[in-house]
Amino acid sequence: MKNYSLLFLAGLFLLGLNACKKYEDGGLKRKAEQRLTAHTWKLDKYMRNGNDETSQLLISNFQETFNEDKSYTRSYTDKNGDYFTETGSWSFDSDKNQIKLTGVSSIELTNETSTVSTADYNILRLKKEELWYYYDNGGDRHEFRMKK
């Protein structure tokens, strides 16, 4: 009977560890979908290779919406002042470390980077009011810090 009790406690401990998994910079993975789909995210800061390059962006008013039905909308004003919007779909990978996108195109971010694209956002932080993610493209790390 003692062995069953220890096995039961060990199982509960492992479940507890899974339930408490967090992102690198904060946020519980078990609440990921609820927090991601709660609203539209607006770009607060753009980092390239660890440097704040928000002021060098060619786009403005960049925002993303992840809907509960797994549809995705991205919108922004491009360098010519034209409003651009596109839709696609999204999903998490099995560990909720990445957001996988389909159906969206590349974006011309800065004069330095030309156009960049990705199908995978690597999540750094996903809290109630913050979403931070990055992706690698063209030898650069592009980090987006979004706010509600």
C-alpha positions in Angstrom: 0.0 0.0 0.0 2.9 2.3 0.8 4.3 1.9 -2.8 0.9 2.9 -4.3 0.8 6.0 -2.1 4.3 7.0 -3.2 3.4 6.4 -6.8 0.3 8.4 -6.5 2.1 11.3 -4.8 4.8 11.2 -7.5 2.1 11.4 -10.2 0.5 14.4 -8.6 3.9 16.1 -8.3 4.6 15.6 -12.1 1.1 16.9 -12.9 1.8 19.9 -10.8 5.1 20.6 -12.6 3.3 20.5 -15.9 0.6 22.9 -14.7 3.2 25.4 -13.6 5.2 25.6 -16.8 6.1 29.2 -17.7 7.4 31.1 -20.6 11.0 32.3 -20.5 10.0 35.9 -19.6 6.8 35.2 -17.9 3.3 33.9 -18.2 1.7 30.4 -17.6 1.5 28.1 -20.5 -1.7 26.6 -19.2 -3.4 30.0 -19.7 -1.9 30.6 -23.2 -4.9 30.2 -25.4 -7.2 32.2 -23.0 -4.7 35.1 -22.9 -3.7 35.1 -26.6 -7.3 35.2 -27.8 -8.6 37.7 -25.4 -8.0 40.8 -27.5 -6.1 42.6 -30.3 -2.4 43.0 -29.7 -0.6 46.3 -30.7 3.1 46.6 -31.3 4.8 48.5 -28.5 8.5 47.7 -29.3 10.4 46.1 -32.1 13.9 44.7 -31.3 16.4 43.4 -33.8 19.3 41.5 -32.5 18.7 42.9 -29.0 18.6 46.5 -30.1 15.5 48.7 -30.0 14.7 49.6 -33.6 11.1 50.7 -33.1 11.9 54.2 -34.4 13.3 52.7 -37.7 10.2 50.8 -38.6 8.7 51.5 -42.0 5.3 50.3 -40.9 3.0 51.8 -38.2 -0.1 50.8 -36.3 0.9 47.1 -36.4 -1.6 44.9 -34.7 -2.5 41.2 -34.6 -5.7 39.4 -33.5 -5.7 35.7 -32.7 -9.3 34.5 -32.6 -10.7 31.5 -30.7 -11.8 29.9 -34.0 -8.0 29.8 -34.9 -8.3 32.6 -37.5 -5.7 35.3 -37.5 -5.7 39.0 -38.7 -2.7 41.2 -39.1 -3.0 44.9 -40.0 -0.7 47.9 -40.3 0.1 51.0 -42.3 2.9 50.4 -44.8 5.7 52.8 -45.7 3.6 54.5 -48.4 0.8 55.3 -45.9 -1.5 52.6 -47.3 -3.5 50.5 -44.8 -2.8 46.8 -45.2 -4.7 43.8 -43.7 -4.5 40.1 -44.2 -6.0 37.0 -42.6 -4.8 33.5 -42.0 -4.9 30.9 -39.3 -2.9 30.1 -36.2 -2.2 27.2 -33.9 0.1 26.4 -31.0 2.8 23.7 -31.2 2.4 20.8 -28.8 4.3 22.5 -26.0 2.7 26.0 -26.6 6.2 27.4 -27.2 5.4 28.5 -30.7 2.5 30.1 -32.5 2.3 28.7 -36.0 0.9 30.9 -38.7 -0.5 30.1 -42.2 -1.8 32.2 -45.0 0.1 35.4 -44.3 2.9 37.1 -46.3 6.2 38.9 -45.5 6.5 42.4 -44.1 8.9 45.2 -45.0 10.0 46.3 -41.5 13.1 48.5 -41.9 15.5 49.7 -44.6 18.1 47.5 -42.9 16.1 44.2 -43.0 14.1 44.6 -46.2 11.2 42.1 -46.1 10.9 39.4 -43.4 8.6 36.5 -42.9 8.0 33.5 -40.7 5.5 30.9 -40.0 6.6 30.4 -36.4 6.5 32.9 -33.5 8.7 31.7 -30.6 6.9 32.9 -27.4 9.0 34.7 -24.8 6.2 36.2 -22.7 2.4 35.8 -22.7 0.7 37.6 -19.8 -2.7 39.2 -19.5 -1.5 42.4 -21.1 1.7 41.5 -22.8 2.8 39.2 -25.7 6.5 39.0 -26.6 7.7 36.8 -29.4 10.6 36.5 -31.7 11.6 34.8 -34.9 14.8 34.4 -36.9 15.0 35.6 -40.5 17.9 36.7 -42.7 20.4 36.1 -39.9 18.6 38.5 -37.6 16.5 37.9 -34.5 13.3 39.9 -34.8 11.5 40.4 -31.4 8.0 42.0 -31.2 6.7 43.2 -27.9 3.0 43.6 -28.1 0.5 45.1 -25.6 -3.2 44.9 -25.3 
